[in-house]
Amino acid sequence: MTVEWNDKQPIYRQLRDMVAERIMDGSFPEGEAVPSVRQVAADYQINHLTVGKAYQELVDAELLEKRRGLGMFVKSGARAALTRDEKQQFVEQELPAFLERAAVLGMTARELADLLLEKGGEDE
């Protein structure tokens, strides 16, 4: 597996975010083991300490749990917690930037609503 690491943030944070994304999309289901530190280090050709640090941050965030002798597992409720946190971040950071950009472009709330309904469907 090849991953393009960027220079904007440390590799352990990028790896942490990648694992969190896989928990959110269901690739790493709750209650299931995530790949071992050694396996990830070998797959991505990175230091095992880097992988360990990424995993430890996920343990500290109560998204993963260590099971002695078995490895790391996705905790129950991790997906919901991540989704909640991502929604909050979207509302607090990304949405204001989006609305500011739309205002600069002279777009009205009605135009935005129509575009969102058109592009995203009318589920609710």
N, CA, C and O of each residue as an XYZ file, in Angstrom:
496
protein
N       0.839     -1.188      0.000
C       0.000      0.000      0.000
C       0.880      1.246      0.000
O       1.878      1.327      0.716
N       0.488      2.197     -0.809
C       1.234      3.443     -0.865
C       0.318      4.588     -0.456
O      -0.799      4.722     -0.954
N       0.810      5.397      0.449
C       0.076      6.575      0.892
C       0.986      7.772      0.668
O       2.187      7.714      0.932
N       0.407      8.838      0.187
C       1.148     10.082      0.006
C       1.011     10.895      1.287
O      -0.036     11.492      1.537
N       2.060     10.922      2.093
C       2.041     11.715      3.314
C       2.333     13.156      2.946
O       3.192     13.421      2.105
N       1.626     14.090      3.568
C       1.906     15.500      3.287
C       2.777     16.087      4.387
O       2.891     15.530      5.478
N       3.378     17.207      4.080
C       4.293     17.850      5.021
C       3.594     18.828      5.960
O       4.250     19.469      6.781
N       2.283     18.951      5.850
C       1.557     19.952      6.625
C       1.315     19.536      8.072
O       1.111     20.381      8.944
N       1.340     18.225      8.320
C       1.179     17.756      9.688
C       1.947     16.453      9.867
O       2.243     15.775      8.883
N       2.275     16.088     11.108
C       3.049     14.869     11.346
C       2.338     13.619     10.814
O       1.110     13.561     10.748
N       3.136     12.633     10.442
C       2.585     11.393      9.877
C       1.655     10.708     10.868
O       0.629     10.160     10.465
N       1.994     10.726     12.174
C       1.126     10.040     13.135
C      -0.279     10.655     13.148
O      -1.265      9.939     13.326
N      -0.372     11.965     12.961
C      -1.698     12.602     12.923
C      -2.446     12.222     11.656
O      -3.655     11.994     11.685
N      -1.729     12.155     10.549
C      -2.365     11.742      9.303
C      -2.863     10.309      9.411
O      -3.951      9.986      8.934
N      -2.069      9.453     10.036
C      -2.465      8.063     10.233
C      -3.655      7.980     11.184
O      -4.597      7.224     10.946
N      -3.606      8.762     12.261
C      -4.731      8.804     13.212
C      -6.017      9.197     12.486
O      -7.063      8.579     12.683
N      -5.928     10.224     11.649
C      -7.105     10.683     10.903
C      -7.587      9.625      9.913
O      -8.790      9.473      9.698
N      -6.648      8.895      9.311
C      -7.013      7.839      8.363
C      -7.773      6.718      9.073
O      -8.772      6.215      8.560
N      -7.296      6.335     10.245
C      -7.978      5.284     11.019
C      -9.361      5.779     11.448
O     -10.340      5.038     11.360
N      -9.443      7.029     11.912
C     -10.737      7.589     12.319
C     -11.714      7.597     11.142
O     -12.896      7.299     11.309
N     -11.221      7.935      9.973
C     -12.073      7.947      8.782
C     -12.588      6.543      8.466
O     -13.740      6.368      8.070
N     -11.731      5.560      8.645
C     -12.144      4.171      8.378
C     -13.134      3.663      9.428
O     -13.971      2.809      9.135
N     -13.039      4.179     10.628
C     -14.050      3.840     11.637
C     -15.382      4.455     11.224
O     -16.423      3.803     11.296
N     -15.345      5.718     10.791
C     -16.578      6.406     10.399
C     -17.237      5.752      9.195
O     -18.462      5.636      9.156
N     -16.445      5.316      8.200
C     -17.056      4.746      6.999
C     -17.374      3.255      7.144
O     -17.901      2.633      6.221
N     -17.048      2.689      8.311
C     -17.393      1.294      8.568
C     -16.343      0.293      8.119
O     -16.535     -0.910      8.296
N     -15.238      0.753      7.542
C     -14.177     -0.167      7.135
C     -13.569     -0.879      8.346
O     -13.158     -2.036      8.255
N     -13.516     -0.175      9.480
C     -13.087     -0.764     10.742
C     -14.307     -0.773     11.656
O     -14.557      0.207     12.358
N     -15.073     -1.872     11.659
C     -16.314     -1.925     12.453
C     -16.056     -1.959     13.960
O     -15.016     -2.433     14.419
N     -17.013     -1.453     14.702
C     -16.937     -1.479     16.156
C     -16.830     -2.920     16.639
O     -17.502     -3.816     16.126
N     -15.977     -3.123     17.630
C     -15.773     -4.452     18.192
C     -14.742     -5.279     17.456
O     -14.355     -6.348     17.928
N     -14.289     -4.802     16.301
C     -13.321     -5.545     15.503
C     -11.921     -4.979     15.711
O     -11.748     -3.820     16.088
N     -10.929     -5.827     15.457
C      -9.537     -5.417     15.592
C      -9.130     -4.528     14.422
O      -9.594     -4.704     13.295
N      -8.262     -3.579     14.710
C      -7.621     -2.794     13.654
C      -6.294     -3.484     13.352
O      -5.815     -4.270     14.169
N      -5.693     -3.210     12.201
C      -4.401     -3.847     11.889
C      -3.364     -3.561     12.980
O      -3.365     -2.494     13.593
N      -2.497     -4.521     13.205
C      -1.481     -4.374     14.250
C      -0.507     -3.256     13.916
O      -0.354     -2.856     12.762
N       0.143     -2.768     14.959
C       1.148     -1.714     14.795
C       2.219     -2.180     13.809
O       2.605     -1.433     12.910
N       2.685     -3.382     13.974
C       3.726     -3.906     13.086
C       3.248     -4.010     11.648
O       3.990     -3.697     10.717
N       2.008     -4.449     11.468
C       1.476     -4.597     10.121
C       1.354     -3.240      9.430
O       1.732     -3.098      8.267
N       0.832     -2.256     10.135
C       0.684     -0.912      9.574
C       2.055     -0.322      9.255
O       2.249      0.277      8.197
N       3.002     -0.494     10.177
C       4.359      0.028      9.955
C       4.963     -0.592      8.696
O       5.594      0.105      7.900
N       4.774     -1.880      8.518
C       5.312     -2.557      7.333
C       4.573     -2.125      6.065
O       5.198     -1.858      5.038
N       3.246     -2.058      6.140
C       2.441     -1.694      4.959
C       2.768     -0.304      4.444
O       2.871     -0.089      3.236
N       2.932      0.641      5.365
C       3.146      2.039      4.970
C       4.611      2.472      5.050
O       4.943      3.629      4.793
N       5.480      1.524      5.409
C       6.913      1.783      5.508
C       7.208      2.993      6.404
O       7.924      3.922      6.030
N       6.626      2.933      7.592
C       6.857      3.973      8.589
C       7.292      3.306      9.894
O       7.114      2.101     10.073
N       7.850      4.082     10.780
C       8.337      3.588     12.049
C       7.176      3.091     12.914
O       6.114      3.712     12.951
N       7.383      1.973     13.605
C       6.328      1.429     14.467
C       5.974      2.380     15.605
O       4.847      2.355     16.100
N       6.916      3.213     16.026
C       6.617      4.186     17.082
C       5.621      5.246     16.586
O       4.806      5.752     17.357
N       5.699      5.565     15.313
C       4.755      6.507     14.702
C       3.351      5.921     14.735
O       2.389      6.607     15.080
N       3.242      4.654     14.374
C       1.935      3.975     14.391
C       1.423      3.895     15.829
O       0.248      4.145     16.096
N       2.309      3.547     16.738
C       1.921      3.458     18.148
C       1.400      4.774     18.689
O       0.439      4.799     19.458
N       2.026      5.863     18.291
C       1.577      7.183     18.753
C       0.187      7.507     18.188
O      -0.665      8.040     18.897
N      -0.034      7.181     16.912
C      -1.356      7.414     16.305
C      -2.423      6.597     17.031
O      -3.490      7.112     17.366
N      -2.125      5.325     17.268
C      -3.073      4.464     17.972
C      -3.314      4.952     19.401
O      -4.446      4.922     19.884
N      -2.252      5.401     20.078
C      -2.410      5.872     21.448
C      -3.335      7.082     21.510
O      -4.133      7.206     22.439
N      -3.233      7.971     20.530
C      -4.153      9.122     20.506
C      -5.595      8.660     20.345
O      -6.505      9.253     20.924
N      -5.811      7.607     19.563
C      -7.166      7.072     19.384
C      -7.653      6.369     20.652
O      -8.847      6.380     20.948
N      -6.737      5.763     21.394
C      -7.082      5.174     22.700
C      -7.451      6.295     23.670
O      -8.450      6.207     24.384
N      -6.635      7.346     23.687
C      -6.891      8.485     24.579
C      -8.234      9.148     24.268
O      -8.902      9.665     25.164
N      -8.623      9.129     22.990
C      -9.900      9.708     22.576
C     -11.052      8.721     22.775
O     -12.197      9.010     22.427
N     -10.732      7.550     23.342
C     -11.720      6.500     23.631
C     -12.407      5.974     22.375
O     -13.599      5.666     22.383
N     -11.626      5.877     21.290
C     -12.126      5.314     20.038
C     -11.606      3.895     19.832
O     -12.275      3.055     19.229
N     -10.404      3.642     20.341
C      -9.823      2.298     20.310
C      -9.574      1.859     21.746
O      -9.447      2.680     22.654
N      -9.505      0.532     21.929
C      -9.137     -0.011     23.231
C      -8.102     -1.107     23.043
O      -8.143     -1.872     22.080
N      -7.171     -1.160     23.994
C      -6.150     -2.202     23.975
C      -6.714     -3.425     24.677
O      -7.282     -3.326     25.765
N      -6.553     -4.571     24.047
C      -6.909     -5.831     24.694
C      -5.621     -6.627     24.817
O      -5.027     -7.064     23.832
N      -5.223     -6.792     26.045
C      -3.937     -7.425     26.340
C      -3.772     -8.743     25.587
O      -4.595     -9.652     25.697
N      -2.696     -8.817     24.827
C      -2.383    -10.034     24.087
C      -3.171    -10.200     22.799
O      -2.912    -11.128     22.033
N      -4.129     -9.314     22.547
C      -4.968     -9.451     21.353
C      -4.792     -8.312     20.358
O      -4.965     -8.502     19.154
N      -4.449     -7.130     20.859
C      -4.258     -5.986     19.970
C      -5.219     -4.857     20.276
O      -5.745     -4.739     21.382
N      -5.432     -4.033     19.268
C      -6.300     -2.855     19.383
C      -7.634     -3.145     18.701
O      -7.691     -3.748     17.630
N      -8.704     -2.696     19.356
C     -10.049     -2.915     18.840
C     -10.823     -1.607     18.841
O     -10.595     -0.736     19.681
N     -11.742     -1.479     17.891
C     -12.604     -0.297     17.826
C     -13.639     -0.413     18.935
O     -14.341     -1.419     19.048
N     -13.722      0.626     19.744
C     -14.668      0.617     20.865
C     -16.102      0.793     20.381
O     -16.359      1.418     19.352
N     -17.007      0.236     21.133
C     -18.427      0.421     20.879
C     -18.756      1.906     21.040
O     -18.345      2.525     22.022
N     -19.480      2.475     20.101
C     -19.855      3.879     20.145
C     -18.863      4.809     19.472
O     -19.095      6.016     19.393
N     -17.746      4.253     18.982
C     -16.707      5.086     18.365
C     -17.224      5.805     17.120
O     -16.936      6.984     16.914
N     -17.974      5.104     16.307
C     -18.474      5.702     15.063
C     -19.400      6.881     15.352
O     -19.291      7.930     14.717
N     -20.299      6.711     16.298
C     -21.234      7.786     16.655
C     -20.477      8.980     17.237
O     -20.805     10.128     16.935
N     -19.474      8.718     18.063
C     -18.689      9.804     18.657
C     -17.939     10.576     17.586
O     -17.906     11.806     17.614
N     -17.339      9.866     16.646
C     -16.623     10.530     15.557
C     -17.564     11.352     14.688
O     -17.255     12.484     14.317
N     -18.706     10.775     14.371
C     -19.682     11.484     13.538
C     -20.159     12.748     14.240
O     -20.276     13.800     13.612
N     -20.432     12.653     15.523
C     -20.851     13.815     16.304
C     -19.775     14.896     16.276
O     -20.075     16.070     16.057
N     -18.524     14.499     16.497
C     -17.410     15.453     16.504
C     -17.209     16.085     15.132
O     -16.961     17.286     15.033
N     -17.313     15.288     14.081
C     -17.141     15.807     12.719
C     -18.265     16.777     12.353
O     -18.023     17.790     11.697
N     -19.488     16.469     12.775
C     -20.603     17.387     12.512
C     -20.368     18.719     13.214
O     -20.596     19.784     12.640
N     -19.910     18.648     14.461
C     -19.644     19.867     15.222
C     -18.552     20.685     14.547
O     -18.674     21.904     14.423
N     -17.485     20.022     14.111
C     -16.401     20.722     13.423
C     -16.907     21.354     12.126
O     -16.531     22.479     11.799
N     -17.748     20.646     11.396
C     -18.313     21.181     10.160
C     -19.107     22.455     10.439
O     -18.936     23.469      9.762
N     -19.977     22.386     11.443
C     -20.829     23.533     11.768
C     -20.008     24.723     12.265
O     -20.308     25.869     11.932
N     -18.976     24.451     13.059
C     -18.197     25.539     13.652
C     -17.119     26.104     12.731
O     -16.773     27.280     12.844
N     -16.580     25.287     11.819
C     -15.447     25.745     11.014
C     -15.746     25.804      9.521
O     -15.547     26.841      8.887
N     -16.218     24.709      8.965
C     -16.380     24.641      7.518
C     -17.601     25.411      7.023
O     -17.523     26.099      6.005
N     -18.711     25.306      7.717
C     -19.928     25.994      7.292
C     -19.764     27.514      7.273
O     -20.164     28.151      6.299
N     -19.187     28.120      8.322
C     -18.984     29.575      8.254
C     -18.107     30.003      7.066
O     -18.374     31.026      6.435
N     -17.069     29.226      6.767
C     -16.209     29.546      5.621
C     -16.988     29.417      4.317
O     -16.827     30.235      3.411
N     -17.823     28.399      4.220
C     -18.667     28.193      3.045
C     -19.638     29.364      2.867
O     -19.786     29.895      1.767
N     -20.290     29.755      3.949
C     -21.248     30.856      3.883
C     -20.569     32.179      3.548
O     -21.122     33.003      2.819
N     -19.383     32.374      4.080
C     -18.621     33.588      3.775
C     -18.261     33.632      2.288
O     -18.374     34.676      1.644
N     -17.832     32.501      1.757
C     -17.481     32.418      0.330
C     -18.714     32.668     -0.530
O     -18.634     33.381     -1.531
N     -19.845     32.093     -0.154
C     -21.089     32.286     -0.900
C     -21.491     33.763     -0.881
O     -21.947     34.295     -1.893
N     -21.323     34.422      0.260
C     -21.659     35.843      0.370
C     -20.769     36.678     -0.543
O     -21.245     37.609     -1.192
N     -19.478     36.349     -0.597
C     -18.550     37.058     -1.479
C     -18.976     36.900     -2.938
O     -18.816     37.815     -3.747
N     -19.516     35.735     -3.257
C     -19.974     35.469     -4.621
C     -21.360     36.050     -4.896
O     -21.867     35.954     -6.014
N     -21.968     36.649     -3.878
C     -23.279     37.265     -4.049
C     -24.426     36.272     -4.100
O     -25.488     36.577     -4.641
N     -24.223     35.092     -3.545
C     -25.275     34.076     -3.571
C     -26.235     34.281     -2.403
O     -25.817     34.572     -1.282
N     -27.513     34.126     -2.681
C     -28.531     34.275     -1.646
C     -28.751     32.940     -0.927
O     -28.360     31.880     -1.414
N     -29.380     33.024      0.233
C     -29.711     31.819      0.983
C     -30.625     30.918      0.154
O     -30.491     29.695      0.194
N     -31.541     31.506     -0.588
C     -32.462     30.730     -1.434
C     -31.688     29.984     -2.521
O     -31.960     28.812     -2.785
N     -30.722     30.662     -3.152
C     -29.899     30.004     -4.176
C     -29.138     28.818     -3.574
O     -29.083     27.736     -4.158
N     -28.561     29.045     -2.411
C     -27.820     27.975     -1.749
C     -28.728     26.803     -1.407
O     -28.371     25.646     -1.630
N     -29.894     27.104     -0.867
C     -30.841     26.047     -0.508
C     -31.260     25.261     -1.744
O     -31.316     24.032     -1.711
N     -31.550     25.957     -2.821
C     -31.946     25.279     -4.063
C     -30.822     24.385     -4.581
O     -31.061     23.252     -4.999
N     -29.606     24.902     -4.549
C     -28.466     24.104     -5.007
C     -28.247     22.878     -4.129
O     -27.978     21.790     -4.638
N     -28.359     23.045     -2.824
C     -28.190     21.917     -1.919
C     -29.256     20.856     -2.160
O     -28.957     19.662     -2.165
N     -30.488     21.283     -2.358
C     -31.560     20.327     -2.633
C     -31.344     19.633     -3.973
O     -31.585     18.433     -4.105
N     -30.894     20.386     -4.952
C     -30.655     19.829     -6.286
C     -29.508     18.826     -6.267
O     -29.616     17.736     -6.828
N     -28.419     19.199     -5.624
C     -27.218     18.356     -5.618
C     -27.294     17.209     -4.605
O     -26.753     16.128     -4.838
N     -27.964     17.453     -3.493
C     -27.978     16.479     -2.423
C     -29.239     15.668     -2.313
O     -29.305     14.744     -1.503
N     -30.236     15.980     -3.095
C     -31.504     15.274     -2.989
C     -32.390     15.911     -1.949
O     -31.963     16.804     -1.218
N     -33.600     15.462     -1.881
C     -34.593     16.039     -0.958
C     -34.985     15.008      0.092
O     -36.171     14.741      0.288
N     -33.994     14.424      0.771
C     -34.274     13.385      1.745
C     -35.122     13.881      2.906
O     -35.971     13.147      3.411
N     -34.901     15.119      3.334
C     -35.709     15.643      4.446
C     -35.949     17.100      4.286
O     -36.610     17.712      5.126
